[in-house]
Amino acid sequence: MAEIKFEIVKRIGVLSTSSKGWTKELNLVSWNDRDPKYDIREWSPDGTTMGKGVTLTAQELDALRKLLDNLVARD
């Protein structure tokens, strides 16, 4: 299996922390030397191992923000 290369360009914030110290984070990540995208996934305490996640373009992140704003406005 080919190695996945990544660089966390900007750490935006931690959404939650598990009892084992893994953090679910929103970051701007460059995968395999490509343009960075917004990324939500779990990271090990030392930041070297990751779980499955979701990668979003800026446009997708904006669409998600609008959906969440509408969801909160209804409550």
Secondary structure per residue as TSV (DSSP state, phi and psi in degrees):
chain	resnum	aa	ss	phi	psi
A	1	M	-	360.0	135.3
A	2	A	-	-70.3	144.2
A	3	E	-	-74.5	138.3
A	4	I	-	-92.1	124.6
A	5	K	-	-97.8	134.5
A	6	F	E	-144.1	153.9
A	7	E	E	-138.6	122.8
A	8	I	E	-79.6	106.2
A	9	V	E	-75.3	-39.8
A	10	K	E	-149.9	126.5
A	11	R	E	-86.9	118.2
A	12	I	E	-93.8	-45.3
A	13	G	E	175.9	161.8
A	14	V	E	-98.8	128.6
A	15	L	E	-87.9	-37.2
A	16	S	E	-163.5	165.6
A	17	T	E	-132.1	131.0
A	18	S	-	-81.7	169.6
A	19	S	T	-64.8	-21.0
A	20	K	T	-93.2	3.7
A	21	G	S	93.6	-3.8
A	22	W	-	-70.5	142.0
A	23	T	E	-116.8	136.8
A	24	K	E	-92.0	120.2
A	25	E	E	-128.1	154.3
A	26	L	E	-106.6	120.0
A	27	N	E	-136.4	164.5
A	28	L	E	-102.1	115.6
A	29	V	E	-125.9	136.5
A	30	S	E	-98.4	120.8
A	31	W	E	-103.7	126.7
A	32	N	T	51.1	46.0
A	33	D	T	63.5	19.7
A	34	R	S	-91.3	172.9
A	35	D	-	-57.7	141.0
A	36	P	-	-64.9	147.9
A	37	K	E	-133.0	159.2
A	38	Y	E	-74.2	141.0
A	39	D	E	-141.5	130.4
A	40	I	E	-117.8	118.8
A	41	R	E	-165.3	169.8
A	42	E	E	-89.7	142.6
A	43	W	E	-126.2	143.5
A	44	S	-	-66.6	162.2
A	45	P	T	-55.5	-33.2
A	46	D	T	-90.4	-1.6
A	47	G	S	76.0	11.9
A	48	T	S	-100.8	-17.6
A	49	T	-	-121.8	141.5
A	50	M	E	-129.5	158.0
A	51	G	E	-97.6	-177.2
A	52	K	E	-67.8	150.7
A	53	G	E	-152.5	-169.2
A	54	V	E	-124.9	131.6
A	55	T	E	-113.5	132.5
A	56	L	E	-129.1	142.2
A	57	T	-	-74.6	170.9
A	58	A	H	-60.5	-38.5
A	59	Q	H	-66.5	-40.8
A	60	E	H	-67.0	-38.9
A	61	L	H	-63.5	-40.9
A	62	D	H	-64.3	-41.3
A	63	A	H	-63.1	-41.3
A	64	L	H	-63.1	-42.8
A	65	R	H	-58.4	-44.1
A	66	K	H	-64.7	-41.3
A	67	L	H	-61.8	-43.5
A	68	L	H	-67.6	-39.4
A	69	D	H	-59.9	-43.3
A	70	N	H	-65.3	-39.2
A	71	L	H	-63.1	-45.4
A	72	V	H	-68.5	-37.8
A	73	A	H	-63.2	-30.3
A	74	R	H	-74.1	-27.0
A	75	D	-	-78.5	360.0
